[in-house]
Amino acid sequence: MAADSPLRPRLVAGAALAAALALGGCARSGVEPPPVPHDQAVAKVDGRTVWLSDVRGEAEAQGLIARGAKLDPGSDLFRSTLEQLVDRKLLAAEATRRGLQNDAATERRLAAARERVLGDRLVETVVAGAVSETAIQGLYKEQMKAARRAEQIHARQIVTDSEPEARATMKLLAAGAAFEPLALRRSTDAATRFNGGDLGYFALDVMPPGYAAALGGAKPGQVVGPFEANGRWAIVKVEDRRLEPPIPLDAARPQLVRFLTYDRIRDLLETLRSHAKVETLATPAAGASPDPATPAPEGRS
């Protein structure tokens, strides 16, 4: 790992710089942060260890991987994230060498960074207890009971360009011709004619106008039509009717986890606020002076 790897502009942005200086404070104290169980050292920067968990945590913080996901040490993503951490340690060490950790503004940023870390750890701890497999499955069952499932129809169609063609096709079906071969020979719908006119399962509200009125009361095995739809003529055979299948638990899991997470965080914050005295002092009146950190522009004569 080269010590002079290119600096990345993103590392000097507000939150990243605060974190860098926080690491610099650790370096100054000489206390090595303990690794998590079964952690692995992946680099050293002037004797300071970068752990596998550090790289994975940074990738999670940037949204590059899901929380708790594995990160392959041989991947490009791992290497690029490790380079960023090396640069961060170099920046933090240089900031400490220059004494920036003693600057009043730096101390406030370090305090804010500490609060963010502590808040994040509290949320992680609380959420870990709330978002259990039992809670996920319980919420899934509640949602399935409350869900309104639409009716779906499985059907086949033959589409023609004119009403006479459609009526002629209908006569062939009435005489005993099989639907699927007729769809291949006579249907003009390129999307379905080669699979026997099969439309699969669908809800009527996603079909072109005309289908809902024609198929609303049709029963499995019934042939309906011809009817006009989008300037052409359709004959439809209903194969089956069913309620929309429920969403599988695995497909719904990400949304369930998000809901449980936000719900638990909201409850936590409501409880904390109910026991705290919060006073909002920033109530500037109209025409008030701007932020004191921003000099007001000089007036023109």
Secondary structure, 3 states (H helix, E strand, C coil): CCCCCCCCHHHHCHHHHHHHHHHHHHHHHCCCCCCCCCCCEEEEECCEEEEHHHHHHHHHHCCCCCCCCCCCCCCHHHHHHHHHHHHHHHHHHHHHHCCHHHCHHHHHHHHHHHHHHHHHHHHHHHHHHHCCHHHHHHHHHHHHHHCCCCEEEEEEEEEECCHHHHHHHHHHHHCCCCHHHHHHHHCCCCCCHHHCCEEEEECHHHCCCCHHHHHCCCCCCCEEEEEEECCEEEEEEEEEEEECCCCCHHHHHHHHHHHHHHHHHHHHHHHHHHCCCCCCCCCCCCCCCCCCCCCCCCCCC
